[in-house]
Amino acid sequence: MDSSCCAEGSKIYNSDPSQDHEYLPIAGIPAFNNAAQGLILGQDSVAITENRNTKDFDLKGMTETLKSAPKGSIVVLHNCAHKPTGVNPTEDD
């Protein structure tokens, strides 16, 4: 492949003032986040339709949701991660 095409593409991209060449903010791109939430939770999810926005860990709600998950559901619990929400369950949780 001719490297001049890559250089030309880079030149075009870098000269476009509408492109942000920095890292995304911690909250990401709102439109992408909303689309991902709809895809993962379903557009009719109670969490989406009620526009929930909380910083509290809802152990009871999480437990009820897990118990009501359809048989064969896949659940990923990540016990150690970067937590941009700041939600930290207690040791008792």
PyMOL Python script that loads the backbone (N, CA, C, O; Angstrom):
from pymol import cmd

cmd.read_pdbstr("""\
ATOM      1  N   MET A   1       0.837  -1.175   0.000  1.00  0.00           N
ATOM      2  CA  MET A   1       0.000   0.000   0.000  1.00  0.00           C
ATOM      3  C   MET A   1       0.882   1.239   0.000  1.00  0.00           C
ATOM      4  O   MET A   1       1.890   1.304   0.704  1.00  0.00           O
ATOM      5  N   ASP A   2       0.499   2.183  -0.773  1.00  0.00           N
ATOM      6  CA  ASP A   2       1.232   3.435  -0.882  1.00  0.00           C
ATOM      7  C   ASP A   2       0.991   4.267   0.370  1.00  0.00           C
ATOM      8  O   ASP A   2      -0.154   4.593   0.681  1.00  0.00           O
ATOM      9  N   SER A   3       2.051   4.614   1.089  1.00  0.00           N
ATOM     10  CA  SER A   3       1.909   5.362   2.337  1.00  0.00           C
ATOM     11  C   SER A   3       1.400   6.776   2.106  1.00  0.00           C
ATOM     12  O   SER A   3       0.943   7.429   3.044  1.00  0.00           O
ATOM     13  N   SER A   4       1.474   7.254   0.874  1.00  0.00           N
ATOM     14  CA  SER A   4       0.995   8.611   0.611  1.00  0.00           C
ATOM     15  C   SER A   4      -0.511   8.718   0.817  1.00  0.00           C
ATOM     16  O   SER A   4      -1.016   9.789   1.152  1.00  0.00           O
ATOM     17  N   CYS A   5      -1.238   7.604   0.617  1.00  0.00           N
ATOM     18  CA  CYS A   5      -2.685   7.673   0.829  1.00  0.00           C
ATOM     19  C   CYS A   5      -2.983   7.848   2.317  1.00  0.00           C
ATOM     20  O   CYS A   5      -3.925   8.555   2.673  1.00  0.00           O
ATOM     21  N   CYS A   6      -2.204   7.222   3.184  1.00  0.00           N
ATOM     22  CA  CYS A   6      -2.394   7.394   4.629  1.00  0.00           C
ATOM     23  C   CYS A   6      -2.064   8.816   5.040  1.00  0.00           C
ATOM     24  O   CYS A   6      -2.776   9.418   5.844  1.00  0.00           O
ATOM     25  N   ALA A   7      -1.003   9.344   4.499  1.00  0.00           N
ATOM     26  CA  ALA A   7      -0.610  10.716   4.811  1.00  0.00           C
ATOM     27  C   ALA A   7      -1.685  11.689   4.348  1.00  0.00           C
ATOM     28  O   ALA A   7      -2.003  12.646   5.054  1.00  0.00           O
ATOM     29  N   GLU A   8      -2.243  11.450   3.170  1.00  0.00           N
ATOM     30  CA  GLU A   8      -3.293  12.319   2.640  1.00  0.00           C
ATOM     31  C   GLU A   8      -4.544  12.234   3.508  1.00  0.00           C
ATOM     32  O   GLU A   8      -5.161  13.256   3.809  1.00  0.00           O
ATOM     33  N   GLY A   9      -4.919  11.027   3.910  1.00  0.00           N
ATOM     34  CA  GLY A   9      -6.083  10.849   4.778  1.00  0.00           C
ATOM     35  C   GLY A   9      -5.887  11.542   6.110  1.00  0.00           C
ATOM     36  O   GLY A   9      -6.798  12.202   6.612  1.00  0.00           O
ATOM     37  N   SER A  10      -4.711  11.398   6.682  1.00  0.00           N
ATOM     38  CA  SER A  10      -4.396  12.047   7.953  1.00  0.00           C
ATOM     39  C   SER A  10      -4.454  13.567   7.808  1.00  0.00           C
ATOM     40  O   SER A  10      -4.948  14.262   8.696  1.00  0.00           O
ATOM     41  N   LYS A  11      -3.960  14.064   6.716  1.00  0.00           N
ATOM     42  CA  LYS A  11      -3.974  15.512   6.466  1.00  0.00           C
ATOM     43  C   LYS A  11      -5.412  16.030   6.389  1.00  0.00           C
ATOM     44  O   LYS A  11      -5.730  17.075   6.956  1.00  0.00           O
ATOM     45  N   ILE A  12      -6.275  15.299   5.689  1.00  0.00           N
ATOM     46  CA  ILE A  12      -7.675  15.701   5.560  1.00  0.00           C
ATOM     47  C   ILE A  12      -8.357  15.668   6.929  1.00  0.00           C
ATOM     48  O   ILE A  12      -9.040  16.619   7.310  1.00  0.00           O
ATOM     49  N   TYR A  13      -8.170  14.575   7.663  1.00  0.00           N
ATOM     50  CA  TYR A  13      -8.796  14.421   8.985  1.00  0.00           C
ATOM     51  C   TYR A  13      -8.315  15.498   9.961  1.00  0.00           C
ATOM     52  O   TYR A  13      -9.117  16.126  10.652  1.00  0.00           O
ATOM     53  N   ASN A  14      -7.013  15.700  10.008  1.00  0.00           N
ATOM     54  CA  ASN A  14      -6.457  16.662  10.964  1.00  0.00           C
ATOM     55  C   ASN A  14      -6.791  18.105  10.632  1.00  0.00           C
ATOM     56  O   ASN A  14      -6.722  18.968  11.507  1.00  0.00           O
ATOM     57  N   SER A  15      -7.149  18.383   9.394  1.00  0.00           N
ATOM     58  CA  SER A  15      -7.484  19.761   9.028  1.00  0.00           C
ATOM     59  C   SER A  15      -8.973  20.049   9.230  1.00  0.00           C
ATOM     60  O   SER A  15      -9.411  21.184   9.042  1.00  0.00           O
ATOM     61  N   ASP A  16      -9.744  19.047   9.607  1.00  0.00           N
ATOM     62  CA  ASP A  16     -11.187  19.224   9.820  1.00  0.00           C
ATOM     63  C   ASP A  16     -11.433  19.760  11.230  1.00  0.00           C
ATOM     64  O   ASP A  16     -11.243  19.030  12.202  1.00  0.00           O
ATOM     65  N   PRO A  17     -11.858  21.039  11.361  1.00  0.00           N
ATOM     66  CA  PRO A  17     -12.041  21.625  12.692  1.00  0.00           C
ATOM     67  C   PRO A  17     -13.201  21.011  13.476  1.00  0.00           C
ATOM     68  O   PRO A  17     -13.306  21.225  14.683  1.00  0.00           O
ATOM     69  N   SER A  18     -14.075  20.250  12.808  1.00  0.00           N
ATOM     70  CA  SER A  18     -15.199  19.638  13.527  1.00  0.00           C
ATOM     71  C   SER A  18     -14.788  18.370  14.271  1.00  0.00           C
ATOM     72  O   SER A  18     -15.559  17.848  15.076  1.00  0.00           O
ATOM     73  N   GLN A  19     -13.589  17.876  14.009  1.00  0.00           N
ATOM     74  CA  GLN A  19     -13.110  16.661  14.676  1.00  0.00           C
ATOM     75  C   GLN A  19     -12.362  17.023  15.955  1.00  0.00           C
ATOM     76  O   GLN A  19     -11.513  17.914  15.960  1.00  0.00           O
ATOM     77  N   ASP A  20     -12.686  16.323  17.029  1.00  0.00           N
ATOM     78  CA  ASP A  20     -12.009  16.519  18.307  1.00  0.00           C
ATOM     79  C   ASP A  20     -10.888  15.486  18.383  1.00  0.00           C
ATOM     80  O   ASP A  20     -11.145  14.283  18.370  1.00  0.00           O
ATOM     81  N   HIS A  21      -9.682  15.947  18.459  1.00  0.00           N
ATOM     82  CA  HIS A  21      -8.534  15.042  18.433  1.00  0.00           C
ATOM     83  C   HIS A  21      -8.033  14.689  19.818  1.00  0.00           C
ATOM     84  O   HIS A  21      -6.930  14.164  19.965  1.00  0.00           O
ATOM     85  N   GLU A  22      -8.833  14.971  20.835  1.00  0.00           N
ATOM     86  CA  GLU A  22      -8.470  14.653  22.210  1.00  0.00           C
ATOM     87  C   GLU A  22      -9.200  13.397  22.653  1.00  0.00           C
ATOM     88  O   GLU A  22     -10.092  12.909  21.960  1.00  0.00           O
ATOM     89  N   TYR A  23      -8.816  12.876  23.817  1.00  0.00           N
ATOM     90  CA  TYR A  23      -9.535  11.753  24.399  1.00  0.00           C
ATOM     91  C   TYR A  23     -10.929  12.211  24.792  1.00  0.00           C
ATOM     92  O   TYR A  23     -11.155  13.390  25.065  1.00  0.00           O
ATOM     93  N   LEU A  24     -11.853  11.276  24.816  1.00  0.00           N
ATOM     94  CA  LEU A  24     -13.211  11.607  25.242  1.00  0.00           C
ATOM     95  C   LEU A  24     -13.235  11.939  26.725  1.00  0.00           C
ATOM     96  O   LEU A  24     -12.388  11.467  27.482  1.00  0.00           O
ATOM     97  N   PRO A  25     -14.200  12.749  27.143  1.00  0.00           N
ATOM     98  CA  PRO A  25     -14.345  12.989  28.582  1.00  0.00           C
ATOM     99  C   PRO A  25     -14.790  11.700  29.265  1.00  0.00           C
ATOM    100  O   PRO A  25     -15.226  10.767  28.591  1.00  0.00           O
ATOM    101  N   ILE A  26     -14.688  11.635  30.575  1.00  0.00           N
ATOM    102  CA  ILE A  26     -14.990  10.411  31.314  1.00  0.00           C
ATOM    103  C   ILE A  26     -16.412   9.927  31.054  1.00  0.00           C
ATOM    104  O   ILE A  26     -16.663   8.722  31.074  1.00  0.00           O
ATOM    105  N   ALA A  27     -17.339  10.838  30.813  1.00  0.00           N
ATOM    106  CA  ALA A  27     -18.729  10.445  30.570  1.00  0.00           C
ATOM    107  C   ALA A  27     -18.961   9.957  29.137  1.00  0.00           C
ATOM    108  O   ALA A  27     -20.049   9.473  28.825  1.00  0.00           O
ATOM    109  N   GLY A  28     -17.966  10.073  28.270  1.00  0.00           N
ATOM    110  CA  GLY A  28     -18.104   9.585  26.906  1.00  0.00           C
ATOM    111  C   GLY A  28     -18.958  10.488  26.038  1.00  0.00           C
ATOM    112  O   GLY A  28     -19.086  11.682  26.309  1.00  0.00           O
ATOM    113  N   ILE A  29     -19.541   9.920  25.000  1.00  0.00           N
ATOM    114  CA  ILE A  29     -20.400  10.647  24.066  1.00  0.00           C
ATOM    115  C   ILE A  29     -21.850  10.342  24.446  1.00  0.00           C
ATOM    116  O   ILE A  29     -22.276   9.192  24.345  1.00  0.00           O
ATOM    117  N   PRO A  30     -22.610  11.338  24.876  1.00  0.00           N
ATOM    118  CA  PRO A  30     -23.979  11.088  25.334  1.00  0.00           C
ATOM    119  C   PRO A  30     -24.840  10.307  24.340  1.00  0.00           C
ATOM    120  O   PRO A  30     -25.557   9.394  24.748  1.00  0.00           O
ATOM    121  N   ALA A  31     -24.789  10.637  23.065  1.00  0.00           N
ATOM    122  CA  ALA A  31     -25.613   9.930  22.076  1.00  0.00           C
ATOM    123  C   ALA A  31     -25.228   8.454  21.995  1.00  0.00           C
ATOM    124  O   ALA A  31     -26.096   7.589  21.869  1.00  0.00           O
ATOM    125  N   PHE A  32     -23.925   8.167  22.068  1.00  0.00           N
ATOM    126  CA  PHE A  32     -23.468   6.778  22.048  1.00  0.00           C
ATOM    127  C   PHE A  32     -23.919   6.056  23.322  1.00  0.00           C
ATOM    128  O   PHE A  32     -24.390   4.920  23.266  1.00  0.00           O
ATOM    129  N   ASN A  33     -23.767   6.730  24.476  1.00  0.00           N
ATOM    130  CA  ASN A  33     -24.179   6.123  25.744  1.00  0.00           C
ATOM    131  C   ASN A  33     -25.662   5.781  25.736  1.00  0.00           C
ATOM    132  O   ASN A  33     -26.055   4.698  26.169  1.00  0.00           O
ATOM    133  N   ASN A  34     -26.488   6.707  25.243  1.00  0.00           N
ATOM    134  CA  ASN A  34     -27.926   6.465  25.192  1.00  0.00           C
ATOM    135  C   ASN A  34     -28.264   5.296  24.279  1.00  0.00           C
ATOM    136  O   ASN A  34     -29.115   4.470  24.611  1.00  0.00           O
ATOM    137  N   ALA A  35     -27.603   5.223  23.135  1.00  0.00           N
ATOM    138  CA  ALA A  35     -27.846   4.120  22.206  1.00  0.00           C
ATOM    139  C   ALA A  35     -27.419   2.790  22.828  1.00  0.00           C
ATOM    140  O   ALA A  35     -28.114   1.784  22.680  1.00  0.00           O
ATOM    141  N   ALA A  36     -26.276   2.782  23.525  1.00  0.00           N
ATOM    142  CA  ALA A  36     -25.797   1.557  24.169  1.00  0.00           C
ATOM    143  C   ALA A  36     -26.742   1.124  25.291  1.00  0.00           C
ATOM    144  O   ALA A  36     -27.022  -0.065  25.443  1.00  0.00           O
ATOM    145  N   GLN A  37     -27.232   2.086  26.075  1.00  0.00           N
ATOM    146  CA  GLN A  37     -28.190   1.751  27.137  1.00  0.00           C
ATOM    147  C   GLN A  37     -29.443   1.116  26.554  1.00  0.00           C
ATOM    148  O   GLN A  37     -29.944   0.121  27.079  1.00  0.00           O
ATOM    149  N   GLY A  38     -29.945   1.686  25.480  1.00  0.00           N
ATOM    150  CA  GLY A  38     -31.131   1.133  24.831  1.00  0.00           C
ATOM    151  C   GLY A  38     -30.888  -0.256  24.290  1.00  0.00           C
ATOM    152  O   GLY A  38     -31.758  -1.122  24.373  1.00  0.00           O
ATOM    153  N   LEU A  39     -29.714  -0.472  23.740  1.00  0.00           N
ATOM    154  CA  LEU A  39     -29.369  -1.779  23.194  1.00  0.00           C
ATOM    155  C   LEU A  39     -29.234  -2.826  24.301  1.00  0.00           C
ATOM    156  O   LEU A  39     -29.734  -3.943  24.171  1.00  0.00           O
ATOM    157  N   ILE A  40     -28.565  -2.463  25.374  1.00  0.00           N
ATOM    158  CA  ILE A  40     -28.306  -3.409  26.459  1.00  0.00           C
ATOM    159  C   ILE A  40     -29.544  -3.643  27.328  1.00  0.00           C
ATOM    160  O   ILE A  40     -29.878  -4.783  27.650  1.00  0.00           O
ATOM    161  N   LEU A  41     -30.217  -2.555  27.702  1.00  0.00           N
ATOM    162  CA  LEU A  41     -31.343  -2.663  28.628  1.00  0.00           C
ATOM    163  C   LEU A  41     -32.685  -2.815  27.930  1.00  0.00           C
ATOM    164  O   LEU A  41     -33.651  -3.288  28.527  1.00  0.00           O
ATOM    165  N   GLY A  42     -32.745  -2.413  26.660  1.00  0.00           N
ATOM    166  CA  GLY A  42     -34.017  -2.377  25.945  1.00  0.00           C
ATOM    167  C   GLY A  42     -34.605  -0.986  26.065  1.00  0.00           C
ATOM    168  O   GLY A  42     -34.576  -0.389  27.141  1.00  0.00           O
ATOM    169  N   GLN A  43     -35.140  -0.465  24.971  1.00  0.00           N
ATOM    170  CA  GLN A  43     -35.666   0.903  24.974  1.00  0.00           C
ATOM    171  C   GLN A  43     -36.803   1.084  25.972  1.00  0.00           C
ATOM    172  O   GLN A  43     -37.048   2.198  26.433  1.00  0.00           O
ATOM    173  N   ASP A  44     -37.505  -0.008  26.313  1.00  0.00           N
ATOM    174  CA  ASP A  44     -38.627   0.092  27.242  1.00  0.00           C
ATOM    175  C   ASP A  44     -38.218  -0.207  28.680  1.00  0.00           C
ATOM    176  O   ASP A  44     -39.078  -0.403  29.538  1.00  0.00           O
ATOM    177  N   SER A  45     -36.916  -0.243  28.953  1.00  0.00           N
ATOM    178  CA  SER A  45     -36.421  -0.506  30.303  1.00  0.00           C
ATOM    179  C   SER A  45     -36.920   0.565  31.273  1.00  0.00           C
ATOM    180  O   SER A  45     -36.955   1.752  30.950  1.00  0.00           O
ATOM    181  N   VAL A  46     -37.303   0.121  32.461  1.00  0.00           N
ATOM    182  CA  VAL A  46     -37.766   1.055  33.488  1.00  0.00           C
ATOM    183  C   VAL A  46     -36.683   2.082  33.796  1.00  0.00           C
ATOM    184  O   VAL A  46     -36.988   3.256  34.009  1.00  0.00           O
ATOM    185  N   ALA A  47     -35.428   1.656  33.821  1.00  0.00           N
ATOM    186  CA  ALA A  47     -34.332   2.575  34.120  1.00  0.00           C
ATOM    187  C   ALA A  47     -34.244   3.689  33.088  1.00  0.00           C
ATOM    188  O   ALA A  47     -33.896   4.822  33.421  1.00  0.00           O
ATOM    189  N   ILE A  48     -34.555   3.373  31.845  1.00  0.00           N
ATOM    190  CA  ILE A  48     -34.494   4.389  30.791  1.00  0.00           C
ATOM    191  C   ILE A  48     -35.758   5.242  30.799  1.00  0.00           C
ATOM    192  O   ILE A  48     -35.674   6.469  30.734  1.00  0.00           O
ATOM    193  N   THR A  49     -36.928   4.608  30.879  1.00  0.00           N
ATOM    194  CA  THR A  49     -38.170   5.373  30.808  1.00  0.00           C
ATOM    195  C   THR A  49     -38.360   6.279  32.015  1.00  0.00           C
ATOM    196  O   THR A  49     -39.017   7.314  31.907  1.00  0.00           O
ATOM    197  N   GLU A  50     -37.799   5.910  33.164  1.00  0.00           N
ATOM    198  CA  GLU A  50     -37.893   6.770  34.346  1.00  0.00           C
ATOM    199  C   GLU A  50     -36.735   7.768  34.415  1.00  0.00           C
ATOM    200  O   GLU A  50     -36.677   8.593  35.327  1.00  0.00           O
ATOM    201  N   ASN A  51     -35.810   7.691  33.446  1.00  0.00           N
ATOM    202  CA  ASN A  51     -34.659   8.581  33.386  1.00  0.00           C
ATOM    203  C   ASN A  51     -33.907   8.604  34.725  1.00  0.00           C
ATOM    204  O   ASN A  51     -33.615   9.666  35.275  1.00  0.00           O
ATOM    205  N   ARG A  52     -33.612   7.436  35.215  1.00  0.00           N
ATOM    206  CA  ARG A  52     -32.934   7.332  36.507  1.00  0.00           C
ATOM    207  C   ARG A  52     -31.514   7.873  36.414  1.00  0.00           C
ATOM    208  O   ARG A  52     -30.791   7.614  35.452  1.00  0.00           O
ATOM    209  N   ASN A  53     -31.139   8.616  37.419  1.00  0.00           N
ATOM    210  CA  ASN A  53     -29.792   9.164  37.495  1.00  0.00           C
ATOM    211  C   ASN A  53     -29.443   9.292  38.970  1.00  0.00           C
ATOM    212  O   ASN A  53     -29.797  10.278  39.618  1.00  0.00           O
ATOM    213  N   THR A  54     -28.757   8.304  39.490  1.00  0.00           N
ATOM    214  CA  THR A  54     -28.452   8.301  40.909  1.00  0.00           C
ATOM    215  C   THR A  54     -27.019   7.881  41.143  1.00  0.00           C
ATOM    216  O   THR A  54     -26.408   7.219  40.303  1.00  0.00           O
ATOM    217  N   LYS A  55     -26.499   8.259  42.260  1.00  0.00           N
ATOM    218  CA  LYS A  55     -25.148   7.868  42.630  1.00  0.00           C
ATOM    219  C   LYS A  55     -25.166   6.864  43.779  1.00  0.00           C
ATOM    220  O   LYS A  55     -24.122   6.552  44.352  1.00  0.00           O
ATOM    221  N   ASP A  56     -26.350   6.359  44.112  1.00  0.00           N
ATOM    222  CA  ASP A  56     -26.480   5.411  45.210  1.00  0.00           C
ATOM    223  C   ASP A  56     -26.475   3.986  44.689  1.00  0.00           C
ATOM    224  O   ASP A  56     -27.036   3.695  43.632  1.00  0.00           O
ATOM    225  N   PHE A  57     -25.837   3.102  45.440  1.00  0.00           N
ATOM    226  CA  PHE A  57     -25.834   1.685  45.094  1.00  0.00           C
ATOM    227  C   PHE A  57     -27.108   1.068  45.637  1.00  0.00           C
ATOM    228  O   PHE A  57     -27.348   1.095  46.844  1.00  0.00           O
ATOM    229  N   ASP A  58     -27.919   0.516  44.762  1.00  0.00           N
ATOM    230  CA  ASP A  58     -29.209  -0.055  45.139  1.00  0.00           C
ATOM    231  C   ASP A  58     -29.073  -1.579  45.203  1.00  0.00           C
ATOM    232  O   ASP A  58     -29.401  -2.284  44.249  1.00  0.00           O
ATOM    233  N   LEU A  59     -28.588  -2.072  46.338  1.00  0.00           N
ATOM    234  CA  LEU A  59     -28.381  -3.513  46.494  1.00  0.00           C
ATOM    235  C   LEU A  59     -29.689  -4.276  46.349  1.00  0.00           C
ATOM    236  O   LEU A  59     -29.739  -5.302  45.669  1.00  0.00           O
ATOM    237  N   LYS A  60     -30.749  -3.781  46.984  1.00  0.00           N
ATOM    238  CA  LYS A  60     -32.048  -4.458  46.913  1.00  0.00           C
ATOM    239  C   LYS A  60     -32.534  -4.524  45.462  1.00  0.00           C
ATOM    240  O   LYS A  60     -32.971  -5.573  44.988  1.00  0.00           O
ATOM    241  N   GLY A  61     -32.451  -3.394  44.771  1.00  0.00           N
ATOM    242  CA  GLY A  61     -32.883  -3.365  43.374  1.00  0.00           C
ATOM    243  C   GLY A  61     -32.055  -4.288  42.500  1.00  0.00           C
ATOM    244  O   GLY A  61     -32.599  -4.982  41.640  1.00  0.00           O
ATOM    245  N   MET A  62     -30.734  -4.305  42.712  1.00  0.00           N
ATOM    246  CA  MET A  62     -29.877  -5.186  41.924  1.00  0.00           C
ATOM    247  C   MET A  62     -30.215  -6.651  42.192  1.00  0.00           C
ATOM    248  O   MET A  62     -30.291  -7.457  41.265  1.00  0.00           O
ATOM    249  N   THR A  63     -30.419  -6.990  43.473  1.00  0.00           N
ATOM    250  CA  THR A  63     -30.743  -8.374  43.842  1.00  0.00           C
ATOM    251  C   THR A  63     -32.063  -8.800  43.213  1.00  0.00           C
ATOM    252  O   THR A  63     -32.170  -9.900  42.672  1.00  0.00           O
ATOM    253  N   GLU A  64     -33.074  -7.925  43.284  1.00  0.00           N
ATOM    254  CA  GLU A  64     -34.378  -8.243  42.683  1.00  0.00           C
ATOM    255  C   GLU A  64     -34.262  -8.417  41.173  1.00  0.00           C
ATOM    256  O   GLU A  64     -34.864  -9.321  40.595  1.00  0.00           O
ATOM    257  N   THR A  65     -33.491  -7.552  40.548  1.00  0.00           N
ATOM    258  CA  THR A  65     -33.301  -7.646  39.097  1.00  0.00           C
ATOM    259  C   THR A  65     -32.610  -8.951  38.723  1.00  0.00           C
ATOM    260  O   THR A  65     -33.005  -9.612  37.762  1.00  0.00           O
ATOM    261  N   LEU A  66     -31.583  -9.322  39.477  1.00  0.00           N
ATOM    262  CA  LEU A  66     -30.871 -10.567  39.186  1.00  0.00           C
ATOM    263  C   LEU A  66     -31.782 -11.778  39.387  1.00  0.00           C
ATOM    264  O   LEU A  66     -31.737 -12.730  38.607  1.00  0.00           O
ATOM    265  N   LYS A  67     -32.605 -11.740  40.433  1.00  0.00           N
ATOM    266  CA  LYS A  67     -33.520 -12.860  40.690  1.00  0.00           C
ATOM    267  C   LYS A  67     -34.572 -12.987  39.597  1.00  0.00           C
ATOM    268  O   LYS A  67     -35.032 -14.089  39.300  1.00  0.00           O
ATOM    269  N   SER A  68     -34.955 -11.860  38.999  1.00  0.00           N
ATOM    270  CA  SER A  68     -36.002 -11.895  37.976  1.00  0.00           C
ATOM    271  C   SER A  68     -35.455 -12.059  36.558  1.00  0.00           C
ATOM    272  O   SER A  68     -36.224 -12.086  35.596  1.00  0.00           O
ATOM    273  N   ALA A  69     -34.151 -12.168  36.426  1.00  0.00           N
ATOM    274  CA  ALA A  69     -33.555 -12.325  35.091  1.00  0.00           C
ATOM    275  C   ALA A  69     -34.017 -13.647  34.479  1.00  0.00           C
ATOM    276  O   ALA A  69     -34.137 -14.651  35.182  1.00  0.00           O
ATOM    277  N   PRO A  70     -34.273 -13.649  33.180  1.00  0.00           N
ATOM    278  CA  PRO A  70     -34.696 -14.884  32.524  1.00  0.00           C
ATOM    279  C   PRO A  70     -33.632 -15.982  32.661  1.00  0.00           C
ATOM    280  O   PRO A  70     -32.435 -15.698  32.709  1.00  0.00           O
ATOM    281  N   LYS A  71     -34.082 -17.220  32.722  1.00  0.00           N
ATOM    282  CA  LYS A  71     -33.161 -18.347  32.792  1.00  0.00           C
ATOM    283  C   LYS A  71     -32.207 -18.283  31.607  1.00  0.00           C
ATOM    284  O   LYS A  71     -32.625 -18.056  30.472  1.00  0.00           O
ATOM    285  N   GLY A  72     -30.934 -18.484  31.878  1.00  0.00           N
ATOM    286  CA  GLY A  72     -29.922 -18.458  30.827  1.00  0.00           C
ATOM    287  C   GLY A  72     -29.315 -17.078  30.608  1.00  0.00           C
ATOM    288  O   GLY A  72     -28.452 -16.904  29.748  1.00  0.00           O
ATOM    289  N   SER A  73     -29.770 -16.091  31.391  1.00  0.00           N
ATOM    290  CA  SER A  73     -29.204 -14.740  31.256  1.00  0.00           C
ATOM    291  C   SER A  73     -27.731 -14.745  31.625  1.00  0.00           C
ATOM    292  O   SER A  73     -27.293 -15.532  32.465  1.00  0.00           O
ATOM    293  N   ILE A  74     -26.987 -13.882  31.005  1.00  0.00           N
ATOM    294  CA  ILE A  74     -25.568 -13.724  31.307  1.00  0.00           C
ATOM    295  C   ILE A  74     -25.415 -12.451  32.122  1.00  0.00           C
ATOM    296  O   ILE A  74     -25.881 -11.384  31.722  1.00  0.00           O
ATOM    297  N   VAL A  75     -24.760 -12.570  33.266  1.00  0.00           N
ATOM    298  CA  VAL A  75     -24.539 -11.435  34.150  1.00  0.00           C
ATOM    299  C   VAL A  75     -23.046 -11.307  34.390  1.00  0.00           C
ATOM    300  O   VAL A  75     -22.386 -12.285  34.741  1.00  0.00           O
ATOM    301  N   VAL A  76     -22.511 -10.121  34.206  1.00  0.00           N
ATOM    302  CA  VAL A  76     -21.097  -9.863  34.446  1.00  0.00           C
ATOM    303  C   VAL A  76     -20.979  -8.949  35.655  1.00  0.00           C
ATOM    304  O   VAL A  76     -21.462  -7.817  35.629  1.00  0.00           O
ATOM    305  N   LEU A  77     -20.344  -9.428  36.707  1.00  0.00           N
ATOM    306  CA  LEU A  77     -20.082  -8.623  37.885  1.00  0.00           C
ATOM    307  C   LEU A  77     -18.585  -8.389  37.944  1.00  0.00           C
ATOM    308  O   LEU A  77     -17.806  -9.335  38.061  1.00  0.00           O
ATOM    309  N   HIS A  78     -18.190  -7.158  37.864  1.00  0.00           N
ATOM    310  CA  HIS A  78     -16.776  -6.812  37.843  1.00  0.00           C
ATOM    311  C   HIS A  78     -16.422  -6.237  39.198  1.00  0.00           C
ATOM    312  O   HIS A  78     -16.849  -5.132  39.531  1.00  0.00           O
ATOM    313  N   ASN A  79     -15.650  -6.966  39.982  1.00  0.00           N
ATOM    314  CA  ASN A  79     -15.408  -6.565  41.369  1.00  0.00           C
ATOM    315  C   ASN A  79     -14.301  -5.540  41.543  1.00  0.00           C
ATOM    316  O   ASN A  79     -14.108  -5.020  42.642  1.00  0.00           O
ATOM    317  N   CYS A  80     -13.585  -5.247  40.496  1.00  0.00           N
ATOM    318  CA  CYS A  80     -12.505  -4.274  40.618  1.00  0.00           C
ATOM    319  C   CYS A  80     -12.377  -3.558  39.282  1.00  0.00           C
ATOM    320  O   CYS A  80     -12.000  -4.153  38.272  1.00  0.00           O
ATOM    321  N   ALA A  81     -12.696  -2.283  39.297  1.00  0.00           N
ATOM    322  CA  ALA A  81     -12.657  -1.566  38.024  1.00  0.00           C
ATOM    323  C   ALA A  81     -12.586  -0.068  38.250  1.00  0.00           C
ATOM    324  O   ALA A  81     -12.718   0.427  39.369  1.00  0.00           O
ATOM    325  N   HIS A  82     -12.378   0.619  37.167  1.00  0.00           N
ATOM    326  CA  HIS A  82     -12.465   2.071  37.178  1.00  0.00           C
ATOM    327  C   HIS A  82     -13.948   2.396  37.295  1.00  0.00           C
ATOM    328  O   HIS A  82     -14.740   1.946  36.467  1.00  0.00           O
ATOM    329  N   LYS A  83     -14.338   3.160  38.297  1.00  0.00           N
ATOM    330  CA  LYS A  83     -15.751   3.421  38.531  1.00  0.00           C
ATOM    331  C   LYS A  83     -16.042   4.909  38.333  1.00  0.00           C
ATOM    332  O   LYS A  83     -15.990   5.674  39.296  1.00  0.00           O
ATOM    333  N   PRO A  84     -16.345   5.332  37.109  1.00  0.00           N
ATOM    334  CA  PRO A  84     -16.601   6.754  36.900  1.00  0.00           C
ATOM    335  C   PRO A  84     -17.836   7.255  37.625  1.00  0.00           C
ATOM    336  O   PRO A  84     -17.980   8.462  37.823  1.00  0.00           O
ATOM    337  N   THR A  85     -18.741   6.354  38.031  1.00  0.00           N
ATOM    338  CA  THR A  85     -19.940   6.783  38.745  1.00  0.00           C
ATOM    339  C   THR A  85     -19.639   7.099  40.199  1.00  0.00           C
ATOM    340  O   THR A  85     -20.375   7.858  40.829  1.00  0.00           O
ATOM    341  N   GLY A  86     -18.578   6.537  40.740  1.00  0.00           N
ATOM    342  CA  GLY A  86     -18.258   6.744  42.143  1.00  0.00           C
ATOM    343  C   GLY A  86     -19.089   5.895  43.073  1.00  0.00           C
ATOM    344  O   GLY A  86     -19.023   6.069  44.289  1.00  0.00           O
ATOM    345  N   VAL A  87     -19.876   4.972  42.526  1.00  0.00           N
ATOM    346  CA  VAL A  87     -20.716   4.106  43.353  1.00  0.00           C
ATOM    347  C   VAL A  87     -19.850   2.994  43.945  1.00  0.00           C
ATOM    348  O   VAL A  87     -19.223   2.218  43.223  1.00  0.00           O
ATOM    349  N   ASN A  88     -19.834   2.941  45.252  1.00  0.00           N
ATOM    350  CA  ASN A  88     -19.044   1.938  45.940  1.00  0.00           C
ATOM    351  C   ASN A  88     -19.916   1.166  46.917  1.00  0.00           C
ATOM    352  O   ASN A  88     -20.335   1.722  47.933  1.00  0.00           O
ATOM    353  N   PRO A  89     -20.201  -0.104  46.636  1.00  0.00           N
ATOM    354  CA  PRO A  89     -20.933  -0.903  47.618  1.00  0.00           C
ATOM    355  C   PRO A  89     -20.089  -1.044  48.882  1.00  0.00           C
ATOM    356  O   PRO A  89     -18.860  -1.029  48.832  1.00  0.00           O
ATOM    357  N   THR A  90     -20.768  -1.181  50.000  1.00  0.00           N
ATOM    358  CA  THR A  90     -20.046  -1.389  51.256  1.00  0.00           C
ATOM    359  C   THR A  90     -19.609  -2.839  51.341  1.00  0.00           C
ATOM    360  O   THR A  90     -20.025  -3.659  50.522  1.00  0.00           O
ATOM    361  N   GLU A  91     -18.783  -3.165  52.312  1.00  0.00           N
ATOM    362  CA  GLU A  91     -18.372  -4.565  52.501  1.00  0.00           C
ATOM    363  C   GLU A  91     -19.587  -5.424  52.816  1.00  0.00           C
ATOM    364  O   GLU A  91     -19.653  -6.574  52.383  1.00  0.00           O
ATOM    365  N   ASP A  92     -20.547  -4.892  53.560  1.00  0.00           N
ATOM    366  CA  ASP A  92     -21.766  -5.650  53.867  1.00  0.00           C
ATOM    367  C   ASP A  92     -22.569  -5.949  52.604  1.00  0.00           C
ATOM    368  O   ASP A  92     -23.156  -7.023  52.472  1.00  0.00           O
ATOM    369  N   ASP A  93     -22.588  -4.975  51.663  1.00  0.00           N
ATOM    370  CA  ASP A  93     -23.300  -5.198  50.391  1.00  0.00           C
ATOM    371  C   ASP A  93     -22.674  -6.356  49.657  1.00  0.00           C
ATOM    372  O   ASP A  93     -23.122  -6.710  48.566  1.00  0.00           O
TER     373      ASP A  93
END
""", "prot")
cmd.dss("prot")
cmd.show_as("cartoon", "prot")
cmd.util.cbc("prot")
cmd.orient("prot")
